[in-house]
Amino acid sequence: MSNTGEIRSLPRNTTRGKILRQGNVSGYRVFGHNCGYRKNKQMRVHRAVARVFLPNPENKPQINHKNGIKDDNRVENLEWATCSENHLHAYASGLKSMVGEKHNQVKLTDEIVNSIRAEYIPGTTWKPGNIYELTKKYGIARSTVSGIISGHRWKHLLQESAN
């Protein structure tokens, strides 16, 4: 293993060990390894690099990518962190947000929200452009459509368009 995230297999006979292929799970680089008889397991590369090259005197459970790039597994880009520290870093660096598309539980995009606002026709009843038709078209609750139209939800888009 190198401090850049390159993982090699164990040396065999006269060979040095080959560089292992790495997969991708949710943006993180992973590799397969044996942890006993016929037990193959996937491990995240950043976790393996941190375990080997970074001391963890405070016994923190997570590894933070300082630059926010999940597959940059150089040792200088990694640090041990608590769950709280990891989340605070994600919000401070703009990787996560409490509003809009970057919110971790969002189901809509800015484009869809703007489309809903553009398609809504006030005063329509059971016709295209009314709240009921928009809920069917986008597969969301009536209260969500109402909140978008009234500006109680996704209000940051209204503020952006006003500027």
Secondary structure by P-SEA (a helix, b strand, c coil): ccccccccccccccccccbbbbbbcccbbbbbbbccccbbbbbbaaaaaaaccccccccccccccccccccccccccbbbbcaaaaaaaaaaaccccccccccccccccaaaaaaaaaacccccccccccaaaaaaaccccaaaaaaaaaccccaaaaaaaac
